[in-house]
C-alpha cells in the first residue's frame, strides 16, 4: 500500500533537515516534516528499522499530539493500541497496590489508590507501533547503516560525518538517537556532564507473559488491567499489549540498596533481593491470599524472555 498523499506531496520549503535516529520519535518527526512539505532525510545506524523493548504507554497528551501531527499517525497507533480489558477500567491509568505485607500490616494486593485519566491506560508493543509508522514513510527518505560520528556547523548549515566515510550537508540537524545520543555528545562535548547518560541506581527488567498464563496465576482483574505494586525499594507494574493477548510486566529495584549492608537498608535490616522484588511480589495471592507458589511461577515466566530496557 502506498503512503498517504500528505506525506508524498512536493517538498517546497527552501531548506532541508537531517534527522538522526530512526526510532518512534525520529519516524514521527520525519512524517510531521514531510506533511509540512519540508525536505528531510532520516539517517539510521541499523540496517533496517527495528525496536528493542516491549510495551510502552502513551498518555492523553501524547495521543493528542499524534492526532495533530496526522490522522494517519494516530490511526496507526490505534491499530496496535491496547487498553484495559474491563469496560469498568476504561478510564483507569493504574490501580496502585501494596506489593508486600509491610510486616503483616497490609494484604498483598490491597489497593492504595486508583488514578484515572482521559482514555485510561493505553499501551502498544514498540516494534508493532514502529511498523505502523514505517508504512507511512515514502521510499527514498530513510538512509540505513549510517552511524553518525561527528558533525560541524558553519554559516551554510551543518555537515554530517558518518562511520562509513560519507559526508552530507543540511541546513539543520535534529537528533532523535536515544539515550546514547551521538548528536548530544558532539554538540555538548564528550567531557560535558550532560553528554552521557548517568546510571540512576535503578534497574528494570521486563517480561512478556501470555495472557492465559497471567490470568491463571493472577486472576482476570489483575492480569487484564494496568496495575502497579509497591514494595521495599522496588515496584512492579503490569499492563496489556497486543490487544490483550500478552501481559507486559516490568520489575524495578534500586541496585544501590541491594549492595548495601543489611543494617543500613531499613530498621528491620532486610535487604530486598531482585527475585523477591520481581513478579514474585504479585500473583494469585493478590486475589485470594493463598497461592504463594503462583507468584514464583509468574516470575519465572517473565524471566524466560526478558526484554532489555536500553531505550527507556
C-alpha positions in Angstrom: 0.0 0.0 0.0 1.4 3.4 -1.0 1.9 6.1 1.7 -0.8 8.7 2.1 -0.6 11.6 -0.2 0.1 14.1 2.6 3.5 12.5 3.0 4.3 12.3 -0.7 3.4 15.9 -1.9 6.1 18.0 -3.5 8.6 19.4 -1.0 8.5 23.2 -1.4 10.4 24.7 1.6 13.7 26.3 0.8 15.7 24.4 3.4 16.4 20.8 4.3 16.6 18.9 7.6 18.6 15.9 8.7 17.0 13.6 11.4 19.5 11.2 13.0 17.8 8.2 14.7 15.1 6.0 13.2 13.1 5.1 16.3 9.5 6.1 17.1 10.4 9.7 17.7 12.6 10.1 14.6 10.0 8.5 12.3 7.1 10.5 13.7 9.1 13.8 13.4 10.1 12.9 9.8 6.4 12.3 8.9 5.5 15.6 10.5 8.1 17.5 8.4 7.0 15.8 5.2 3.4 16.8 5.9 4.7 20.4 6.1 6.5 20.0 2.7 9.9 20.3 4.3 12.7 18.4 2.6 14.0 15.8 5.2 16.4 12.9 5.3 16.3 10.3 8.0 19.6 8.6 9.0 19.5 5.3 10.9 22.6 3.4 12.1 20.9 0.0 11.9 20.5 -1.9 8.6 16.7 -1.6 8.9 14.0 -0.1 11.1 13.6 -2.0 14.4 12.8 -1.5 18.1 14.0 -3.3 21.2 12.0 -3.5 24.4 8.4 -4.4 24.9 5.4 -2.4 25.9 5.3 1.4 26.0 2.4 3.5 27.3 1.1 6.8 25.8 -0.9 9.3 27.9 -3.7 11.5 26.6 -1.3 14.4 25.8 0.9 12.2 23.6 -2.2 10.8 21.8 -3.5 14.4 21.1 -0.1 15.2 19.7 -0.3 12.3 17.3 -3.7 13.5 16.1 -2.3 17.0 15.5 0.7 15.6 13.6 -1.5 13.5 11.3 -4.7 11.4 11.5 -2.7 8.7 9.8 -0.2 8.6 12.6 -3.0 8.4 15.2 -4.8 5.7 13.1 -1.6 3.6 13.1 -1.4 4.0 16.8 -5.0 2.9 17.3 -4.5 -0.2 15.2 -1.9 -1.6 17.7 -3.0 0.2 20.9 -4.3 -1.9 23.8 -6.4 -0.6 26.7 -7.6 -2.1 30.0 -9.7 -5.1 29.1 -12.6 -4.4 31.6 -15.1 -1.7 30.5 -15.2 -0.6 34.1 -11.5 0.2 33.9 -11.5 2.2 30.6 -10.6 5.5 32.3 -8.1 4.0 34.8 -4.4 4.7 34.3 -3.2 2.4 37.1 -4.5 0.7 40.2 -1.8 1.2 42.8 -1.4 -1.7 45.3 0.7 -3.0 48.1 3.2 -5.5 46.7 4.2 -6.8 50.1 2.6 -7.1 53.6 4.6 -4.4 55.3 5.2 -6.5 58.4 1.7 -8.1 58.2 0.1 -4.7 58.4 -1.3 -4.9 54.8 -2.6 -7.6 52.5 -0.5 -8.2 49.4 -2.5 -6.7 46.5 -4.6 -4.4 48.7 -5.5 -1.3 46.7 -3.9 2.0 47.7 -5.4 4.3 45.1 -6.9 4.3 41.6 -5.7 7.0 39.3 -7.8 7.9 36.3 -7.1 9.9 33.2 -8.7 10.5 29.8 -8.7 7.3 27.9 -7.1 5.3 30.7 -4.0 3.2 30.2 -3.1 2.9 26.5 -0.2 0.8 25.5 1.5 -0.6 22.4 4.3 -3.0 21.6 7.1 -0.8 20.5 8.0 -2.8 17.4 4.4 -3.0 16.2 3.9 0.7 16.5 7.1 1.4 14.7 5.9 -0.9 11.9 2.8 1.2 11.5 4.9 4.4 11.2 7.2 2.7 8.6 4.1 2.0 6.4 3.6 5.8 6.1 7.1 6.7 5.1 7.8 7.2 1.3 10.7 5.5 -0.3 14.0 7.4 -0.5 13.6 9.3 2.8 15.5 6.8 5.1 19.2 6.0 4.8 20.3 2.9 6.7 23.7 1.8 8.0 24.5 5.5 8.7 26.1 5.8 12.1 26.9 9.4 12.9 30.4 10.0 14.3 30.7 13.8 14.0 29.2 17.0 12.6 30.3 20.6 12.1 28.3 23.7 11.8 29.2 26.7 9.6 27.4 29.7 8.0 25.9 27.5 5.4 24.4 24.8 7.7 25.8 21.6 9.1 28.0 18.8 7.7 27.3 15.3 9.0 30.1 12.8 9.0 29.3 9.0 9.2 31.3 6.0 10.2 31.4 4.7 6.6 33.1 7.9 5.4 30.1 9.5 3.9 29.5 13.2 4.4 26.3 15.2 3.8 25.2 18.8 4.2 21.9 20.0 5.5 20.5 23.3 6.8 19.7 21.9 10.2 20.2 18.7 12.2 17.8 17.2 14.7 19.0 14.3 16.9 16.5 11.6 17.9 19.2 9.0 18.6 18.2 7.9 22.0 19.8 7.6 25.4 23.3 7.1 24.0 22.9 10.0 21.6 25.9 10.8 19.5 24.3 14.1 18.4 24.1 15.2 22.0 27.7 14.2 22.8 29.2 16.0 19.8 27.0 19.1 20.4 28.0 19.4 24.1 31.4 17.9 24.0 32.4 14.5 25.4 33.6 15.9 28.7 30.3 17.7 29.4 28.5 16.0 32.3 25.3 16.1 30.3 26.8 14.4 27.3 26.4 10.9 28.6 23.6 9.2 30.4 24.3 8.6 34.1 23.2 5.5 36.0 20.5 6.4 38.4 20.9 3.3 40.6 17.6 1.8 39.5 17.4 -1.3 37.3 14.4 -2.5 35.4 13.6 -6.0 33.9 10.8 -6.7 31.5 8.9 -9.8 30.7 6.2 -10.7 28.2 3.7 -13.2 29.5 1.0 -15.0 27.5 -2.4 -13.7 28.8 -3.8 -17.1 29.6 -0.8 -17.8 31.9 -1.1 -14.4 33.5 -4.8 -14.9 34.2 -4.2 -18.4 35.6 -1.7 -17.0 38.1 -3.0 -13.5 38.8 -6.7 -13.7 38.2 -8.5 -11.8 35.5 -8.8 -8.3 37.1 -5.1 -8.1 37.9 -3.8 -9.6 34.6 -6.1 -7.7 32.2 -6.0 -4.2 33.7 -3.0 -2.0 34.5 -1.6 -2.5 38.0 1.3 -1.1 39.9 2.6 -2.9 43.1 4.9 -1.2 45.6 7.4 -2.9 47.8 10.6 -2.1 49.8 12.9 -0.3 47.4 11.2 -1.5 44.3 7.9 -1.8 42.4 6.3 -4.0 39.7 4.0 -2.7 37.0 1.9 -4.7 34.5 -0.4 -3.8 31.6 -1.8 -5.4 28.5 -0.4 -5.2 25.0 -1.2 -6.9 21.7 -4.9 -6.4 22.1 -4.9 -8.3 25.3 -3.0 -11.3 24.1 0.0 -10.6 26.2 0.7 -9.0 29.6 3.8 -6.8 29.8 5.4 -6.8 33.2 8.3 -4.7 34.5 10.1 -5.1 37.8 12.2 -2.3 39.1 14.6 -2.1 42.1 17.4 0.0 43.4 20.8 -1.7 42.8 22.4 0.6 45.4 20.2 -0.8 48.0 20.9 -4.4 47.1 24.6 -3.7 47.5 24.3 -2.0 50.9 24.9 -3.7 54.2 21.7 -5.2 55.6 21.8 -3.0 58.7 21.8 0.1 56.6 18.8 -0.8 54.4 16.0 -0.5 56.9 15.1 -0.7 60.5 14.4 -4.4 60.2 17.8 -4.9 58.5 16.2 -6.6 55.4 17.9 -6.3 52.1 15.5 -6.7 49.1 16.6 -9.3 46.6 15.8 -8.9 42.9 13.9 -12.2 42.8 11.7 -11.1 45.7 11.0 -7.7 44.1 10.0 -9.1 40.7 6.8 -10.8 39.6 7.1 -12.8 42.8 5.6 -9.8 44.5 2.3 -10.3 42.7 0.4 -13.5 41.9 -2.8 -15.3 42.7 -2.3 -14.3 46.4 -3.3 -10.8 45.3 -6.8 -12.3 44.6 -7.1 -14.8 47.4 -4.1 -14.5 49.7 -3.1 -18.2 49.2 -1.1 -19.2 46.2 2.4 -18.1 47.1 3.9 -20.6 44.6 1.9 -18.9 41.9 3.9 -15.8 42.5 7.2 -17.5 41.9 5.9 -19.3 38.8 4.9 -16.0 37.3 8.3 -14.6 38.0 9.9 -17.5 36.1 7.6 -17.0 33.2 8.6 -13.3 32.9 12.3 -14.2 33.1 12.1 -16.7 30.2 12.1 -13.9 27.7 13.3 -10.7 29.4 13.3 -7.6 27.3 16.2 -5.2 27.6 15.3 -1.7 28.5 18.0 0.1 26.6 15.7 2.8 25.2 14.0 3.6 28.5 
